[in-house]
Structures are given as structure tokens and as C-alpha cells.
């Protein structure tokens, strides 16, 4: 008779753990999603503002491309230091600092009148936002084990797609309806209206978030014990196969293989947001509000696909193909765009392919570094991967803008993005064996 309770204990513990993690998801993910939505909106709304300020300020595509890309120079220079500070002071103080400063920089873009104003404020915006994305990825590792993390990461990163779904229509509406109010152009109001909410959100983060499970008053003692034991068991299991030393991680070839696809994903994401409004306008749609509405379509599909891919990745405990197959789809979408520049319908199909592929790869991909890095190496390692990947994001808009100015077309730039995604996926498939990309299996 004594065996019956023992047999029933395991499913009871599993159900309690599921309930604890569900509580964590509901507490953290909606708020973090809003924060990242604001971050991505402030980072990429220049793509819509460009539809008006290029004419108002007499800027070229090359000036715009460099201004869009220099954000990432500030981002990569301050990425690792910001994330190492996060490990010491916690996420609450870090988000307060980051979000208040980036919100003010984003709103100040309304004041630009020269190319150097654009360059300076975009650089400062990147420096202010540095550490946010890898910091949140690191923060999630403090709350959930790897086997649960792809879906969790994808839920958080759905904010990128949500930004596309709501950001385009909102940006188009702001630029259309507020143009001329207070003597300001529509693009100036865009920066103000979309920048200031980040300041408020940073203050809320300080009071709402909890740094670690130990401090979570909203978890019961039993739930805390389950989560902490789960994380400690995973850390112990990974100890012999993961890189605890930051220096050791830098010597591992797999680290640089991951950097390759990170570079491609970050560049492609920027490419979509920075150039999608222009691609739609060039296909024959001239009204800014209509451009905004159409820009939501690829992201509606992409957000749905992103969650399904991540869910299947967690259930199958497979990461490599779940990251690389979508990346190859994105490559095909970028390669298709130069052939359909004047067809709105076919351009939307190609843009949807790029959005689904780029966003779909993110959840599975960004769980791979955290299963490879543990201990002190995790915070700095994830930050360094995004830092090195961000270098490509700095050069890519600049290169594409320069080529667009030189050739009068975005075609060469679109081939460039296609090549990046293809190479990034192939390097992962060739360089990381299937077993090494899997998440930790449940005990």
C-alpha cells in the first residue's frame, strides 16, 4: 500500500511545478513583453519617420541607413558592461536606468534638423538601450530551466512581432493625424508619442519586478522551493558540459558559430523594420496610413508562427532545426523581393516569409546560448553574442542605404540580407551536432 502514494507523488509534483511556472509566466511575461515592445518601437520607428523626414530634412538613403545603423554601434559598445552590471544590481534598477534614458533619447529625435543630430541621438539611444535584450534573456534563466525556456523566450520575443502588428498602424495614424499640430511635423510627433511611455514603464519596472525567485513574495514557500530546486538540479547537471568561465566560453568554437546566426537574425530583424515601410511604398502604396496598415500583415502571421515553432521546439526538445529552417525561409523571402518590387501582393508574400522566418527562429535560437553557458559566463556570454551580432546590425543598414543611393534600388541590399540568413543557418547546421542543440531533458 505504501507504494501507491509514492507512485502518485511524481505527477503531483509535476502539476505543482507547472502551476508555479504558470504563475511566473503570468507575472513576468506580459510586463516584459510591453517593455520590449516599447524598446523595439523606439528603435525602429525611424523606418516610418523616414517616409516624411527624408524629404523635410533633405536626407539621402545613405544618411538614413547610417543613422538607422549607428544605433547598434552604441548598443554593442555598452552591451557587455551593462549586462555585467545587471548581474550585480539586479533587473529592477537596471531597467529603471535603461528605460528612462532611452525614452528621453527617443523623444529627443523630434528635435533633429541635421544628419549629425540624427547620428548622435541614434547612437545615444543604442547606448541607453544596451543590455536590455540580453539582460532579459539572462533574467529568464534565473526563473526557468532550459526545457521550458524556448516557449517562454518566444512569448517574450513575440513583442517584436506585436510591434510590427500595432506599431505600423499606430505610427501611420500619428504621422497622419498629428501633422501640423503645435507647429510640428507628423514624424516629430511620432518620436514624442512613442518615446515618452518608455520613461514611465522604467519607473513601473522598479516597483513591479522581482530580481530572483528567493525574493518573490507572490510565490508560496512550496513554489519557491520547487523552482529553486529545479534550477539548482539543472545547474548541477550542466556543470560538466557547460562553460562556467567567461574566458573558456570565448575559446569554444560553438560560441562563434552561435554569433553567426545571431548576426544574421539581428540584421534581418532590423532590415525588416527599417525598410518594410519603404518596400510597401515603392510597390505602389503612397498613403502613409495605408502603409502602416499593410505593414501589420506580415507580423500577424509571424507572431502566430513564432509561438507554434517555439511550442514544438520545447515539446520535441530540439533547437537546431527549429532555428535554422525558419532562417532559411527568411533567406528565401529576402531573395524573392528584388523580383517583385512593383507588386504589392507579391511583396507582401515575400515580406511575410522574411518576418515568419526571422521571428520564428528566435525562440529556439536564443535558448541555445543559455544551455551552453552557465555561472558567471552566462550573463556576459549572452551579452557578448548579442554584441558581436549587433556589429552586423550596425553595418547592414549603412551598407543597404549606401547601395540604395548608388543604384536607386533596394535589390542589392535584399540579396545581402538573404545571404546573411542563409550563411547563418548553414553554419549552425554544419557546426553544431544535433544532440548539442537540445535542451536539458526533464529528470
C-alpha positions as a LaTeX table, in Angstrom:
\begin{tabular}{lrrr}
\hline
Residue & $x$ (\AA) & $y$ (\AA) & $z$ (\AA) \\
\hline
Unk1 & 0.00 & 0.00 & 0.00 \\
Unk2 & 2.91 & 2.30 & 0.69 \\
Unk3 & 3.85 & 2.21 & $-2.98$ \\
Unk4 & 0.67 & 3.96 & $-4.10$ \\
Unk5 & 1.45 & 7.38 & $-2.61$ \\
Unk6 & 4.99 & 7.13 & $-3.98$ \\
Unk7 & 3.65 & 6.49 & $-7.47$ \\
Unk8 & 1.19 & 9.36 & $-7.20$ \\
Unk9 & 3.77 & 11.78 & $-5.82$ \\
Unk10 & 5.58 & 12.35 & $-9.11$ \\
Unk11 & 2.57 & 13.64 & $-11.09$ \\
Unk12 & 1.54 & 15.76 & $-8.11$ \\
Unk13 & 4.98 & 17.41 & $-8.03$ \\
Unk14 & 4.86 & 17.93 & $-11.79$ \\
Unk15 & 1.44 & 19.58 & $-11.52$ \\
Unk16 & 2.65 & 21.83 & $-8.70$ \\
Unk17 & 5.72 & 22.79 & $-10.73$ \\
Unk18 & 3.54 & 23.56 & $-13.76$ \\
Unk19 & 1.35 & 25.76 & $-11.58$ \\
Unk20 & 4.38 & 27.59 & $-10.18$ \\
Unk21 & 5.84 & 28.26 & $-13.63$ \\
Unk22 & 2.45 & 29.34 & $-14.93$ \\
Unk23 & 2.34 & 31.91 & $-12.14$ \\
Unk24 & 5.84 & 33.07 & $-13.09$ \\
Unk25 & 4.86 & 33.38 & $-16.75$ \\
Unk26 & 1.77 & 35.43 & $-15.93$ \\
Unk27 & 3.71 & 37.68 & $-13.58$ \\
Unk28 & 6.73 & 38.37 & $-15.78$ \\
Unk29 & 5.97 & 37.84 & $-19.45$ \\
Unk30 & 3.13 & 40.34 & $-20.08$ \\
Unk31 & 5.09 & 43.18 & $-18.48$ \\
Unk32 & 8.42 & 42.25 & $-20.10$ \\
Unk33 & 6.63 & 41.97 & $-23.44$ \\
Unk34 & 5.36 & 45.54 & $-23.06$ \\
Unk35 & 8.87 & 46.73 & $-22.16$ \\
Unk36 & 10.44 & 45.05 & $-25.18$ \\
Unk37 & 7.62 & 46.27 & $-27.42$ \\
Unk38 & 8.46 & 49.84 & $-26.38$ \\
Unk39 & 12.17 & 49.17 & $-26.89$ \\
Unk40 & 11.64 & 47.85 & $-30.39$ \\
Unk41 & 9.17 & 50.59 & $-31.24$ \\
Unk42 & 11.63 & 53.31 & $-30.21$ \\
Unk43 & 14.45 & 51.55 & $-32.04$ \\
Unk44 & 12.63 & 51.01 & $-35.34$ \\
Unk45 & 10.01 & 53.77 & $-35.70$ \\
Unk46 & 12.66 & 55.68 & $-37.63$ \\
Unk47 & 11.62 & 53.45 & $-40.55$ \\
Unk48 & 8.22 & 55.18 & $-40.63$ \\
Unk49 & 9.51 & 58.63 & $-39.70$ \\
Unk50 & 11.86 & 58.34 & $-42.66$ \\
Unk51 & 8.91 & 58.41 & $-45.07$ \\
Unk52 & 8.49 & 62.10 & $-44.17$ \\
Unk53 & 11.77 & 63.43 & $-42.76$ \\
Unk54 & 13.81 & 62.26 & $-45.76$ \\
Unk55 & 12.01 & 64.99 & $-47.72$ \\
Unk56 & 11.67 & 67.53 & $-44.90$ \\
Unk57 & 15.36 & 67.42 & $-43.94$ \\
Unk58 & 16.74 & 66.67 & $-47.42$ \\
Unk59 & 18.43 & 63.44 & $-46.31$ \\
Unk60 & 19.59 & 60.69 & $-48.69$ \\
Unk61 & 19.01 & 56.95 & $-48.27$ \\
Unk62 & 22.68 & 56.67 & $-47.28$ \\
Unk63 & 22.24 & 59.23 & $-44.47$ \\
Unk64 & 19.15 & 57.37 & $-43.29$ \\
Unk65 & 20.89 & 53.99 & $-43.45$ \\
Unk66 & 23.85 & 55.21 & $-41.41$ \\
Unk67 & 21.53 & 56.88 & $-38.90$ \\
Unk68 & 19.49 & 53.70 & $-38.54$ \\
Unk69 & 22.60 & 51.56 & $-38.16$ \\
Unk70 & 24.62 & 53.72 & $-35.77$ \\
Unk71 & 22.11 & 52.80 & $-33.06$ \\
Unk72 & 23.85 & 49.43 & $-32.95$ \\
Unk73 & 27.31 & 50.96 & $-32.56$ \\
Unk74 & 26.22 & 52.49 & $-29.26$ \\
Unk75 & 24.41 & 49.27 & $-28.47$ \\
Unk76 & 27.40 & 46.97 & $-28.95$ \\
Unk77 & 29.90 & 49.23 & $-27.17$ \\
Unk78 & 27.86 & 49.25 & $-23.96$ \\
Unk79 & 26.18 & 45.81 & $-24.20$ \\
Unk80 & 28.53 & 43.65 & $-22.12$ \\
Unk81 & 29.26 & 46.24 & $-19.38$ \\
Unk82 & 25.54 & 46.88 & $-18.97$ \\
Unk83 & 24.75 & 43.19 & $-18.59$ \\
Unk84 & 27.56 & 42.58 & $-16.11$ \\
Unk85 & 26.21 & 45.46 & $-14.03$ \\
Unk86 & 22.76 & 43.85 & $-14.18$ \\
Unk87 & 24.13 & 40.70 & $-12.56$ \\
Unk88 & 25.37 & 42.80 & $-9.64$ \\
Unk89 & 22.50 & 45.24 & $-9.07$ \\
Unk90 & 19.51 & 43.26 & $-10.36$ \\
Unk91 & 16.97 & 43.75 & $-13.13$ \\
Unk92 & 14.80 & 46.34 & $-11.32$ \\
Unk93 & 17.49 & 49.00 & $-11.03$ \\
Unk94 & 18.86 & 48.13 & $-14.47$ \\
Unk95 & 15.52 & 48.58 & $-16.24$ \\
Unk96 & 14.88 & 51.84 & $-14.39$ \\
Unk97 & 18.17 & 53.25 & $-15.68$ \\
Unk98 & 17.89 & 51.84 & $-19.18$ \\
Unk99 & 14.27 & 52.65 & $-19.97$ \\
Unk100 & 14.18 & 56.20 & $-18.59$ \\
Unk101 & 17.28 & 57.21 & $-20.56$ \\
Unk102 & 16.29 & 55.52 & $-23.81$ \\
Unk103 & 12.78 & 57.01 & $-23.64$ \\
Unk104 & 14.21 & 60.52 & $-23.34$ \\
Unk105 & 16.65 & 59.91 & $-26.22$ \\
Unk106 & 13.85 & 58.52 & $-28.41$ \\
Unk107 & 11.62 & 61.54 & $-27.79$ \\
Unk108 & 14.54 & 63.93 & $-28.43$ \\
Unk109 & 14.75 & 62.65 & $-32.02$ \\
Unk110 & 11.84 & 65.01 & $-32.70$ \\
Unk111 & 14.37 & 67.86 & $-32.50$ \\
Unk112 & 16.77 & 66.73 & $-35.25$ \\
Unk113 & 17.48 & 69.10 & $-38.13$ \\
Unk114 & 20.84 & 67.84 & $-39.48$ \\
Unk115 & 22.35 & 64.47 & $-40.26$ \\
Unk116 & 24.69 & 64.76 & $-37.24$ \\
Unk117 & 21.72 & 65.31 & $-34.94$ \\
Unk118 & 20.30 & 62.03 & $-36.26$ \\
Unk119 & 23.61 & 60.19 & $-35.86$ \\
Unk120 & 24.23 & 61.48 & $-32.33$ \\
Unk121 & 20.79 & 60.72 & $-30.92$ \\
Unk122 & 20.58 & 57.30 & $-32.57$ \\
Unk123 & 23.99 & 56.43 & $-31.10$ \\
Unk124 & 22.87 & 57.60 & $-27.65$ \\
Unk125 & 19.63 & 55.66 & $-28.00$ \\
Unk126 & 21.61 & 52.50 & $-28.70$ \\
Unk127 & 23.97 & 53.14 & $-25.78$ \\
Unk128 & 20.98 & 53.68 & $-23.48$ \\
Unk129 & 19.19 & 50.53 & $-24.61$ \\
Unk130 & 22.34 & 48.38 & $-24.41$ \\
Unk131 & 21.95 & 45.44 & $-22.08$ \\
Unk132 & 18.16 & 45.32 & $-22.19$ \\
Unk133 & 17.66 & 42.34 & $-24.50$ \\
Unk134 & 20.47 & 40.06 & $-23.23$ \\
Unk135 & 19.65 & 41.22 & $-19.73$ \\
Unk136 & 16.09 & 39.94 & $-20.06$ \\
Unk137 & 17.33 & 36.66 & $-21.56$ \\
Unk138 & 19.66 & 36.28 & $-18.59$ \\
Unk139 & 16.83 & 37.26 & $-16.22$ \\
Unk140 & 14.64 & 34.47 & $-17.62$ \\
Unk141 & 17.37 & 31.91 & $-16.89$ \\
Unk142 & 17.04 & 32.86 & $-13.20$ \\
Unk143 & 13.39 & 31.81 & $-13.24$ \\
Unk144 & 13.01 & 28.86 & $-15.62$ \\
Unk145 & 15.03 & 25.75 & $-16.64$ \\
Unk146 & 16.13 & 25.30 & $-20.24$ \\
Unk147 & 13.47 & 22.72 & $-21.10$ \\
Unk148 & 10.75 & 25.33 & $-20.52$ \\
Unk149 & 12.61 & 28.29 & $-21.93$ \\
Unk150 & 12.08 & 28.25 & $-25.72$ \\
Unk151 & 8.37 & 28.89 & $-25.42$ \\
Unk152 & 8.95 & 31.41 & $-22.63$ \\
Unk153 & 11.58 & 33.22 & $-24.70$ \\
Unk154 & 9.27 & 33.19 & $-27.73$ \\
Unk155 & 6.42 & 34.60 & $-25.63$ \\
Unk156 & 8.68 & 37.47 & $-24.58$ \\
Unk157 & 10.06 & 37.94 & $-28.09$ \\
Unk158 & 6.56 & 37.97 & $-29.55$ \\
Unk159 & 6.76 & 41.65 & $-28.67$ \\
Unk160 & 8.90 & 42.10 & $-31.79$ \\
Unk161 & 6.06 & 40.82 & $-33.93$ \\
Unk162 & 3.46 & 42.67 & $-31.89$ \\
Unk163 & 5.46 & 45.84 & $-32.50$ \\
Unk164 & 5.02 & 45.20 & $-36.21$ \\
Unk165 & 1.32 & 44.40 & $-35.84$ \\
Unk166 & 0.39 & 47.53 & $-33.88$ \\
Unk167 & 3.41 & 49.77 & $-34.48$ \\
Unk168 & 2.77 & 50.28 & $-38.18$ \\
Unk169 & $-0.88$ & 51.32 & $-37.91$ \\
Unk170 & $-0.18$ & 53.46 & $-34.82$ \\
Unk171 & 2.80 & 55.15 & $-36.46$ \\
Unk172 & 0.83 & 55.82 & $-39.62$ \\
Unk173 & $-2.07$ & 57.24 & $-37.62$ \\
Unk174 & 0.18 & 59.51 & $-35.53$ \\
Unk175 & 2.00 & 60.86 & $-38.57$ \\
Unk176 & $-1.26$ & 61.48 & $-40.41$ \\
Unk177 & $-3.49$ & 62.84 & $-37.64$ \\
Unk178 & $-0.99$ & 64.97 & $-35.68$ \\
Unk179 & 0.83 & 66.53 & $-38.63$ \\
Unk180 & 0.97 & 70.29 & $-38.10$ \\
Unk181 & $-0.30$ & 70.24 & $-34.50$ \\
Unk182 & 1.73 & 72.69 & $-32.42$ \\
Unk183 & 3.77 & 73.50 & $-35.50$ \\
Unk184 & 5.38 & 70.05 & $-35.51$ \\
Unk185 & 5.52 & 67.60 & $-38.41$ \\
Unk186 & 3.94 & 64.17 & $-38.17$ \\
Unk187 & 7.31 & 62.43 & $-37.84$ \\
Unk188 & 8.21 & 64.68 & $-34.89$ \\
Unk189 & 5.05 & 63.73 & $-33.05$ \\
Unk190 & 5.83 & 60.09 & $-33.80$ \\
Unk191 & 9.09 & 60.24 & $-31.83$ \\
Unk192 & 7.48 & 62.12 & $-28.91$ \\
Unk193 & 4.35 & 59.98 & $-28.55$ \\
Unk194 & 6.22 & 56.68 & $-28.86$ \\
Unk195 & 9.26 & 57.69 & $-26.78$ \\
Unk196 & 7.83 & 59.01 & $-23.52$ \\
Unk197 & 5.90 & 55.85 & $-22.46$ \\
Unk198 & 9.26 & 54.08 & $-22.03$ \\
Unk199 & 10.17 & 56.53 & $-19.27$ \\
Unk200 & 7.01 & 55.67 & $-17.34$ \\
Unk201 & 7.49 & 51.94 & $-17.92$ \\
Unk202 & 11.00 & 52.07 & $-16.47$ \\
Unk203 & 9.66 & 53.52 & $-13.23$ \\
Unk204 & 6.95 & 50.84 & $-13.06$ \\
Unk205 & 9.56 & 48.10 & $-13.61$ \\
Unk206 & 11.45 & 49.15 & $-10.49$ \\
Unk207 & 8.41 & 48.61 & $-8.27$ \\
Unk208 & 6.77 & 45.67 & $-10.09$ \\
Unk209 & 9.54 & 43.17 & $-10.89$ \\
Unk210 & 11.39 & 40.82 & $-8.54$ \\
Unk211 & 15.10 & 40.13 & $-9.06$ \\
Unk212 & 15.16 & 36.41 & $-8.13$ \\
Unk213 & 12.79 & 33.61 & $-7.08$ \\
Unk214 & 14.12 & 33.81 & $-3.50$ \\
Unk215 & 12.63 & 37.31 & $-3.21$ \\
Unk216 & 9.26 & 36.60 & $-4.83$ \\
Unk217 & 6.59 & 37.33 & $-2.23$ \\
Unk218 & 3.97 & 36.39 & $-4.83$ \\
Unk219 & 5.15 & 32.74 & $-4.82$ \\
Unk220 & 4.32 & 30.40 & $-1.95$ \\
Unk221 & 7.15 & 28.80 & 0.02 \\
Unk222 & 6.45 & 25.48 & $-1.71$ \\
Unk223 & 6.51 & 27.08 & $-5.16$ \\
Unk224 & 9.81 & 28.82 & $-4.40$ \\
Unk225 & 11.33 & 25.54 & $-3.25$ \\
Unk226 & 10.20 & 23.72 & $-6.40$ \\
Unk227 & 11.56 & 26.38 & $-8.75$ \\
Unk228 & 14.86 & 26.82 & $-6.91$ \\
Unk229 & 15.40 & 23.04 & $-6.69$ \\
Unk230 & 14.62 & 22.72 & $-10.41$ \\
Unk231 & 17.18 & 25.39 & $-11.33$ \\
Unk232 & 19.84 & 24.00 & $-8.98$ \\
Unk233 & 19.39 & 20.49 & $-10.38$ \\
Unk234 & 19.80 & 21.79 & $-13.93$ \\
Unk235 & 22.90 & 23.79 & $-12.99$ \\
Unk236 & 24.44 & 20.70 & $-11.40$ \\
Unk237 & 23.62 & 18.56 & $-14.45$ \\
Unk238 & 25.14 & 21.13 & $-16.80$ \\
Unk239 & 28.24 & 21.60 & $-14.70$ \\
Unk240 & 30.39 & 19.05 & $-16.51$ \\
Unk241 & 29.41 & 20.06 & $-20.02$ \\
Unk242 & 28.91 & 23.82 & $-19.84$ \\
Unk243 & 31.41 & 26.65 & $-19.74$ \\
Unk244 & 31.42 & 28.36 & $-16.33$ \\
Unk245 & 34.35 & 30.60 & $-17.20$ \\
Unk246 & 33.78 & 33.57 & $-19.48$ \\
Unk247 & 37.28 & 33.01 & $-20.89$ \\
Unk248 & 36.57 & 29.34 & $-21.53$ \\
Unk249 & 33.41 & 30.24 & $-23.41$ \\
Unk250 & 35.40 & 32.54 & $-25.70$ \\
Unk251 & 37.69 & 29.65 & $-26.64$ \\
Unk252 & 34.84 & 27.37 & $-27.68$ \\
Unk253 & 34.14 & 27.22 & $-31.46$ \\
Unk254 & 30.43 & 26.80 & $-30.75$ \\
Unk255 & 30.37 & 30.30 & $-29.25$ \\
Unk256 & 31.33 & 31.86 & $-32.60$ \\
Unk257 & 29.01 & 29.59 & $-34.54$ \\
Unk258 & 26.15 & 30.98 & $-32.47$ \\
Unk259 & 27.41 & 34.50 & $-33.15$ \\
Unk260 & 26.98 & 33.82 & $-36.88$ \\
Unk261 & 23.25 & 33.18 & $-36.74$ \\
Unk262 & 22.78 & 35.87 & $-34.08$ \\
Unk263 & 24.32 & 38.36 & $-36.52$ \\
Unk264 & 22.01 & 37.22 & $-39.30$ \\
Unk265 & 18.88 & 37.30 & $-37.13$ \\
Unk266 & 19.60 & 40.74 & $-35.72$ \\
Unk267 & 20.46 & 42.17 & $-39.14$ \\
Unk268 & 17.37 & 40.64 & $-40.75$ \\
Unk269 & 15.12 & 41.93 & $-37.96$ \\
Unk270 & 16.50 & 45.42 & $-38.40$ \\
Unk271 & 16.20 & 45.09 & $-42.17$ \\
Unk272 & 12.51 & 44.24 & $-41.93$ \\
Unk273 & 11.64 & 47.14 & $-39.64$ \\
Unk274 & 13.93 & 49.73 & $-41.25$ \\
Unk275 & 12.95 & 49.01 & $-44.86$ \\
Unk276 & 9.48 & 47.40 & $-44.79$ \\
Unk277 & 7.60 & 50.74 & $-44.97$ \\
Unk278 & 9.77 & 51.80 & $-47.93$ \\
Unk279 & 9.27 & 48.45 & $-49.70$ \\
Unk280 & 5.49 & 48.75 & $-49.35$ \\
Unk281 & 5.51 & 52.37 & $-50.53$ \\
Unk282 & 7.70 & 51.50 & $-53.53$ \\
Unk283 & 5.23 & 48.76 & $-54.50$ \\
Unk284 & 2.68 & 51.48 & $-55.24$ \\
Unk285 & 1.11 & 52.45 & $-51.88$ \\
Unk286 & 1.67 & 56.16 & $-51.25$ \\
Unk287 & $-0.62$ & 56.93 & $-48.29$ \\
Unk288 & 1.32 & 56.68 & $-45.01$ \\
Unk289 & $-1.64$ & 55.36 & $-43.01$ \\
Unk290 & $-2.29$ & 52.61 & $-45.58$ \\
Unk291 & 1.39 & 51.69 & $-45.49$ \\
Unk292 & 1.04 & 51.36 & $-41.72$ \\
Unk293 & $-1.99$ & 49.09 & $-42.01$ \\
Unk294 & $-0.38$ & 46.82 & $-44.60$ \\
Unk295 & 2.83 & 46.61 & $-42.59$ \\
Unk296 & 0.92 & 44.76 & $-39.86$ \\
Unk297 & 0.07 & 41.77 & $-42.08$ \\
Unk298 & 3.49 & 40.02 & $-42.12$ \\
Unk299 & 3.75 & 40.35 & $-38.35$ \\
Unk300 & 0.27 & 38.96 & $-37.63$ \\
Unk301 & 1.32 & 35.76 & $-39.40$ \\
Unk302 & 4.81 & 35.84 & $-37.88$ \\
Unk303 & 3.65 & 36.13 & $-34.25$ \\
Unk304 & 1.40 & 33.09 & $-34.65$ \\
Unk305 & 4.12 & 31.06 & $-36.37$ \\
Unk306 & 6.69 & 32.11 & $-33.76$ \\
Unk307 & 4.64 & 30.66 & $-30.90$ \\
Unk308 & 3.88 & 27.41 & $-32.74$ \\
Unk309 & 7.54 & 26.87 & $-33.65$ \\
Unk310 & 8.67 & 27.51 & $-30.08$ \\
Unk311 & 5.98 & 25.22 & $-28.64$ \\
Unk312 & 7.03 & 22.39 & $-30.96$ \\
Unk313 & 10.69 & 23.04 & $-30.14$ \\
Unk314 & 10.02 & 22.67 & $-26.41$ \\
Unk315 & 7.92 & 19.54 & $-26.87$ \\
Unk316 & 10.49 & 17.86 & $-29.11$ \\
Unk317 & 13.47 & 19.27 & $-27.15$ \\
Unk318 & 15.12 & 20.17 & $-30.47$ \\
Unk319 & 16.62 & 23.59 & $-31.18$ \\
Unk320 & 18.91 & 23.41 & $-34.20$ \\
Unk321 & 16.38 & 22.75 & $-36.98$ \\
Unk322 & 13.71 & 24.82 & $-35.25$ \\
Unk323 & 16.08 & 27.79 & $-35.54$ \\
Unk324 & 17.61 & 27.05 & $-38.94$ \\
Unk325 & 14.57 & 26.03 & $-41.01$ \\
Unk326 & 12.81 & 29.36 & $-40.34$ \\
Unk327 & 16.07 & 31.20 & $-41.04$ \\
Unk328 & 16.24 & 29.54 & $-44.47$ \\
Unk329 & 12.62 & 30.59 & $-45.12$ \\
Unk330 & 13.57 & 34.19 & $-44.30$ \\
Unk331 & 16.50 & 33.94 & $-46.70$ \\
Unk332 & 14.13 & 32.85 & $-49.47$ \\
Unk333 & 11.81 & 35.76 & $-48.71$ \\
Unk334 & 14.61 & 38.31 & $-48.93$ \\
Unk335 & 15.81 & 36.76 & $-52.20$ \\
Unk336 & 12.29 & 36.97 & $-53.65$ \\
Unk337 & 11.80 & 40.70 & $-53.00$ \\
Unk338 & 14.04 & 42.03 & $-55.83$ \\
Unk339 & 11.90 & 40.17 & $-58.37$ \\
Unk340 & 8.57 & 41.73 & $-57.28$ \\
Unk341 & 9.31 & 45.40 & $-56.41$ \\
Unk342 & 6.17 & 46.84 & $-58.04$ \\
Unk343 & 3.70 & 44.14 & $-56.97$ \\
Unk344 & 2.12 & 44.92 & $-53.62$ \\
Unk345 & 0.64 & 41.42 & $-53.28$ \\
Unk346 & 3.85 & 39.53 & $-54.04$ \\
Unk347 & 5.92 & 41.95 & $-51.97$ \\
Unk348 & 3.62 & 41.23 & $-49.03$ \\
Unk349 & 4.09 & 37.48 & $-49.55$ \\
Unk350 & 7.88 & 37.87 & $-49.56$ \\
Unk351 & 7.82 & 40.18 & $-46.53$ \\
Unk352 & 5.66 & 37.67 & $-44.68$ \\
Unk353 & 8.20 & 34.94 & $-45.43$ \\
Unk354 & 11.02 & 37.08 & $-44.05$ \\
Unk355 & 9.04 & 38.01 & $-40.92$ \\
Unk356 & 7.89 & 34.44 & $-40.20$ \\
Unk357 & 11.39 & 33.06 & $-40.74$ \\
Unk358 & 13.25 & 35.70 & $-38.77$ \\
Unk359 & 10.91 & 35.82 & $-35.79$ \\
Unk360 & 10.23 & 32.08 & $-35.85$ \\
Unk361 & 13.92 & 31.27 & $-35.45$ \\
Unk362 & 14.40 & 33.49 & $-32.42$ \\
Unk363 & 12.78 & 31.47 & $-29.63$ \\
Unk364 & 14.67 & 28.22 & $-30.28$ \\
Unk365 & 17.92 & 30.01 & $-31.16$ \\
Unk366 & 18.13 & 32.18 & $-28.05$ \\
Unk367 & 17.74 & 29.17 & $-25.76$ \\
Unk368 & 20.92 & 27.64 & $-27.21$ \\
Unk369 & 23.45 & 30.05 & $-25.61$ \\
Unk370 & 21.94 & 29.65 & $-22.14$ \\
Unk371 & 22.22 & 25.85 & $-22.32$ \\
Unk372 & 25.86 & 26.23 & $-23.37$ \\
Unk373 & 26.86 & 28.88 & $-20.81$ \\
Unk374 & 26.37 & 28.73 & $-17.04$ \\
Unk375 & 27.52 & 30.54 & $-13.95$ \\
Unk376 & 29.30 & 33.91 & $-14.39$ \\
Unk377 & 29.77 & 33.20 & $-18.10$ \\
Unk378 & 26.04 & 33.24 & $-18.79$ \\
Unk379 & 25.28 & 36.96 & $-18.36$ \\
Unk380 & 28.45 & 38.15 & $-20.09$ \\
Unk381 & 28.35 & 35.40 & $-22.72$ \\
Unk382 & 24.80 & 36.11 & $-23.86$ \\
Unk383 & 25.61 & 39.81 & $-23.92$ \\
Unk384 & 28.76 & 39.22 & $-25.98$ \\
Unk385 & 26.85 & 37.12 & $-28.51$ \\
Unk386 & 24.34 & 39.93 & $-28.98$ \\
Unk387 & 27.18 & 42.46 & $-29.03$ \\
Unk388 & 29.07 & 40.70 & $-31.81$ \\
Unk389 & 25.79 & 40.07 & $-33.61$ \\
Unk390 & 24.96 & 43.74 & $-33.25$ \\
Unk391 & 28.05 & 44.70 & $-35.24$ \\
Unk392 & 26.29 & 43.28 & $-38.29$ \\
Unk393 & 23.23 & 45.32 & $-37.41$ \\
Unk394 & 25.37 & 48.47 & $-37.39$ \\
Unk395 & 26.88 & 47.88 & $-40.81$ \\
Unk396 & 23.82 & 46.38 & $-42.52$ \\
Unk397 & 21.51 & 49.44 & $-42.75$ \\
Unk398 & 24.50 & 51.59 & $-43.68$ \\
Unk399 & 25.51 & 49.21 & $-46.46$ \\
Unk400 & 21.94 & 48.84 & $-47.73$ \\
Unk401 & 21.33 & 52.61 & $-47.61$ \\
Unk402 & 24.58 & 53.33 & $-49.43$ \\
Unk403 & 23.77 & 50.75 & $-52.12$ \\
Unk404 & 20.23 & 52.13 & $-52.48$ \\
Unk405 & 21.64 & 55.64 & $-53.01$ \\
Unk406 & 24.21 & 54.34 & $-55.50$ \\
Unk407 & 21.86 & 52.10 & $-57.51$ \\
Unk408 & 18.45 & 53.68 & $-56.91$ \\
Unk409 & 17.13 & 50.29 & $-55.76$ \\
Unk410 & 16.94 & 48.15 & $-52.61$ \\
Unk411 & 17.57 & 44.95 & $-54.60$ \\
Unk412 & 21.27 & 44.53 & $-53.80$ \\
Unk413 & 20.57 & 45.11 & $-50.12$ \\
Unk414 & 17.84 & 42.48 & $-50.16$ \\
Unk415 & 20.25 & 39.93 & $-51.64$ \\
Unk416 & 22.67 & 40.90 & $-48.86$ \\
Unk417 & 20.12 & 40.04 & $-46.16$ \\
Unk418 & 19.25 & 36.78 & $-47.95$ \\
Unk419 & 22.91 & 35.75 & $-47.97$ \\
Unk420 & 23.34 & 36.57 & $-44.26$ \\
Unk421 & 20.39 & 34.40 & $-43.24$ \\
Unk422 & 21.45 & 31.52 & $-45.49$ \\
Unk423 & 25.04 & 31.51 & $-44.24$ \\
Unk424 & 23.97 & 31.84 & $-40.59$ \\
Unk425 & 21.67 & 28.81 & $-40.84$ \\
Unk426 & 24.14 & 26.64 & $-42.73$ \\
Unk427 & 26.94 & 27.38 & $-40.25$ \\
Unk428 & 24.72 & 26.23 & $-37.35$ \\
Unk429 & 23.69 & 23.05 & $-39.17$ \\
Unk430 & 27.27 & 22.23 & $-40.11$ \\
Unk431 & 28.96 & 23.26 & $-36.88$ \\
Unk432 & 26.67 & 22.14 & $-34.06$ \\
Unk433 & 25.71 & 18.44 & $-33.82$ \\
Unk434 & 22.02 & 17.78 & $-33.26$ \\
Unk435 & 22.43 & 16.44 & $-29.73$ \\
Unk436 & 24.23 & 19.58 & $-28.56$ \\
Unk437 & 21.37 & 21.85 & $-29.57$ \\
Unk438 & 18.81 & 20.05 & $-27.45$ \\
Unk439 & 17.51 & 21.47 & $-24.23$ \\
Unk440 & 18.09 & 19.71 & $-21.00$ \\
Unk441 & 15.66 & 16.84 & $-20.66$ \\
Unk442 & 13.48 & 16.57 & $-17.62$ \\
Unk443 & 14.86 & 14.44 & $-14.83$ \\
\hline
\end{tabular}
